[in-house]
Amino acid sequence: MSTPATTTPTTAGIIYPDHAAEDEYPWAADLLGVRLPVVHVYGTDLHAVPELLDLGRPDRLAEGAARLAEHRPQSVLWACTSGSFVYGPEGARDQIDQLASAAGVPASSTSAAFVEALAHLGLTRVAVAASYPDDVARLFVDYLAAAGVEVVAMGSAGIDTAAEVGHLTPEQVVELAVARDHPEAQTLLVPDTAMRTLAVVPELEARLGKPVLTANQVTIWQALRLAGSTPTTPDLGALFARRLPPRRQDHARQ
């Protein structure tokens, strides 16, 4: 009697900074029927430019990629927005290229994932609900502008550490986000992987009447897209509402 063939779930590796909202990844993996193994890299838990540049160093990310190798991921994502956009557009691309080289599979970062998600949805005018201090948040605005994205409004909550962001309640996350929307924005971006947002994306979209893109949401979307997987679910907002286009070869380096 033959044994039925089994299908190996898509595996996308996640490199996550320190500890805050990493529990969103196993939650999403169960929801989507995929594997999202998480490894951690550590630095100073501070939303400040020098510390963020140190956090996203190539050797740190290469170490994370090495620890993910046992899971045989089909893609690897640096799950940190501020630890990527702080390098600027060219530096963020170099960071991805070096991570892809170290991992041996397509790679990306949360910052690049935001740009890819906006292009997928055909959106160009955004509002930004940032948890970071203002000077760091403005670097995200600059990063988006370099990609041709118009930021019509940006509000920063001025929270100094990722740990503090990770302790926000769902009600506080919704309040922070809704207060920073703008009527001219086609979508609202919430750019911090330390913030637990996945469970409140449907509520935010219902209240605002527009797509909402959050850091952990776009990270998972990009990771699966690069791995060749196209799951859909109404539970993760408009971004996951329709199947993804086939991955072009050059997307692995963006």
Protein Blocks (a to p, Z undefined) as FASTA:
>chain_A
ZZdddddddddddddehjfklmmmmmmmmmnopacddddddddddddfklmmmmmgmklm
mmmmmmmmmnopabdcddbfklmmmnojmlmmmmmmmmmmmnopacddfklmmmmmmmmn
opabdcdddfbdfklmmmmmmmmmmnopacfbdcdehiabfklmmmpcfklmmmmmmmmg
cfkbmbdcddbfkbcfklmmmmmmmmnopacddfklmmmmmmmmmnopacddfklojklm
pccddddfklmmZZ
